[in-house]
Amino acid sequence: MKIVLSRKGFDSTAGGGPSPIVGGVPISLPIPAGRGRPGTSYAALGMADHALRASRGRVTGDDLAHHDPLFTADGRCALGQCGAAQAHLEKRGVGPGDLFLFFGLFRAEGAAPHHRIFGWMFVEDVVRVGDPAMASLAALNHPHALAAHGSNDAIWRGPGGRARTAHPELQLSASDSRPSLWRVPEWIARAGLTYHPPGPRWQGEGLLQSAARGQEFVGDAGDDAAAHAWAHRMLALMA
């Protein structure tokens, strides 16, 4: 099995600030759709006030969000990807049976920002432009089904869900540090993570200086029992 740490949601560049943690629950704010792109308004998503506050007034309820990944009430998830990021997933052999763990930048009221895992999806299949299944995804207003977002456009889908709590173990950032300094489990240190070549990024004692760029970080868990146990632990903490 491959485990993909997939960066999504608001940050200091896309949106203007961290997504909030409200009542102990992380609320991942989708990035703005961009001029001329399809999307769903933040008001329709029930995120108008959160987006306005996180962006310091730059994103309003009337602005359109790139609602992706899209989670549905029946326990499904659909993730759009294209271009270099899609090619990276394909090159690394990510496919059915692999696990996406979505992470982003979050901040609780009065606390420092940090990276944390907020959702998951097991890959069931990949839908491409021209596939009849795109029609059902368009009916859900998935932005990658409403309009092409570049070359090699595709939507990954399967069972998935969002974290219901902001459990401390779902936090990637090391305590009392900048958000990009992560404390990672031993299996990641053994297997490695794409966009993080061997070298000074790996600081020992489980500390990793995470890459500032890149959306999809792939770790090849294989049949590593510790990796599978860690993945199950992350899923259990989100339930």
N, C-alpha and C positions, 0 to 999 in steps of 0.2 A: 504493500500500500504506500502511496505517496500522500504526504500531508502538505497542503498549500496554505501558507500564511498570506492572506489576501487583504491588501490595504484598501479600505473603503471609507467614505464619509468625509465630513468637514475636517479641515485642519487650517493652519495659519495661511495657506495659499489658496486652497479650494474652499470657499465659504467665508474664511476670515477668522475662524477660531475653533476651539474644541467643541465637540458635541457634548450635551449635558448628561449628567446623571441625576435623575429626578426621583425622589422617594426610594432611593436604592436601586433604581433600574436604569441601565444605560439606554439612551435614546439616540441611535445613530442617525444624524441628519444627512440625507443624500446631498451630493454636491449640486450646485446650480446646473441647469440643463445647458446653458450657453445659448448665445444668440442664434435664432433660426432652428434650434433643435427641439424635438418634441419632448414633452414632459408632463408632470402632474403638479399642480400648484401646491406650495407648502401648506396653504390653508386647507385644501382638500385632503391632505395627508394628516391634518390635525397637528401640524408642526409650525404654524405661523409664528407664534410667540417665541418658541425655542429658536427658530432660525433668525428672527429679528434680534434677539438678545445675543446669540452666539456670534453673529456677524457684525455686531455693534451698529445695527441699523441699515446695513447695506443690502440685506436680503429680506424681502417682505413676504407676506402671505400670498401676494399675487404673483410672485416670481415662480417660474417653473423649476421643478427639481428633476434631476436625472435619477429616477426612482429605481436604483439598481445597487445591490441585489434586491430583488422583489420577493418578499415572503408572503405567502397566502395563508388563509385561515385553515386550510386543510392540511397544513404541515408540509408544504412544498416550498421550494426556492428556485428562482431563475436568475442567473448571473450572466450579463452580457460582457463580451470581451472582443477585441479586435486588434489589428495591427501588430506591433512588436510584442505586446503582452500576450496576445493569443498565440503568436508564433512560439513564444517562450514556453507556454504550457504544452504545446504540441511537441516541441523539440525534446522536452523532458519526459514525454510519454505519459502525461496526466490523462486519465480517462475513467471509464466506469469503474466504480468501486473505490475511487480515491476520495479524499476528504479535504474540503475547503474549510478553513477556520478564518472567519472574517475579523479583522482588527481595525481599530481606528484611534484617533486622538480624542480623549474624553477629559472632562473636569467636573468634579462635584462642587457644589457651592462652597466657596471659601477655601478650596484646596488647589493644589498644583495640577497642571495637565499631565496626562500620562497616556501611554498606549495600552489598550486592553482588547481582549477577544470579546466580541459581542454577538457572534452568530456562527452558524455552521451549515454545511450542505454536503451530503454524500452524492457524488456524481452518478447519475443514472444514464443520461445520454447527452449528446451535443446536437443542437438544432442549428442548421445553417440556412443562409438566405436561399429561398426557393423551396425549402422543405414545407409541406402542407401544415406541419405543426406550428409554423410561425403564425398562422391565423389565430389559434387559440391564445398564443402569447400576446398578440396585438390586442385581443379582446380584454386582456388584463392591463393594457396600457404600458407594457414593457417597452422602454424607449428603443431598444435594439430591434424590436419587432415592428415598431412604427416607422422607422427610417434607418437606412444603413449608416453605420458610424465609422466607415472607412474600410480598408481592405481586410479580407479574411474575417469578416464579421460572423460571430456565432453566439449562441446562448446555451450555456451549460445549465442543466436542471436536474432536480432530484429531491429527495426528502431533505428538509432543512428547517431551521427555526432560529429564533432570537433568544439571547440570554434574558432571563427573567430577574436576575439579580446581578449586582456588581461585586461578585465574590472576589476577595483579594487574590486568589490563585489564578483568576482570569487576567490579572494585570501582567503585561509583558515588561513594562518599565521597572527597573530596579528602584527600590524605595529610596527616597530622598536624593534623586538624581534627575538629570535631564531626561525627557521622554524617550529619546533615541537610544539610551543605554539600557539594554534589556538583560534580564536574568533568565537564561534559557535552561531547559532540562538537559540532562546528560546525553540523551539520545541525539539531540540536535547538534551538540558539540561533536559527537562521534560521526554522524551521518553528513553533517554540513548542511548548508542552506544556499540556494542559488542567489547570486548577487553579493555573496559574502565569502570571497575566496580566503584561503588560509593566509594568515598574516596578523597585523596588529589589531584588526577589528576584534579578534578573539582574544580577550584579555585575561582569560583564566578564571577559575572559580565560578564558572557559569555565566560570566559577563560577556556580552556581545554588543559592540557598537553597530547598531542597525543602519542599513543603507538609507540615505535620505531620499533616493529616487528608486522607482520600481514599484510595481503593484503586486506581482505574484512571486512569492518566495517559496521555492519548492524544496522540501526535504524528503529524501527517499527513506521511508521507515522500513521498507521491506518486511521481513518477518521478525523484526526486533521486538521482543516481548515488552520491553520497557516503553518503547514508543507507542505500542498499541494500548498499554495500560494508561499512559499519559493521555492519549486521545480520548479514551473512554472516560477518564476523570474529567477532562474539559467538558465533554458532552453532559455528564451527570451534573456538573456545577451550573450549567446553563438551563437545565430542565426546571 
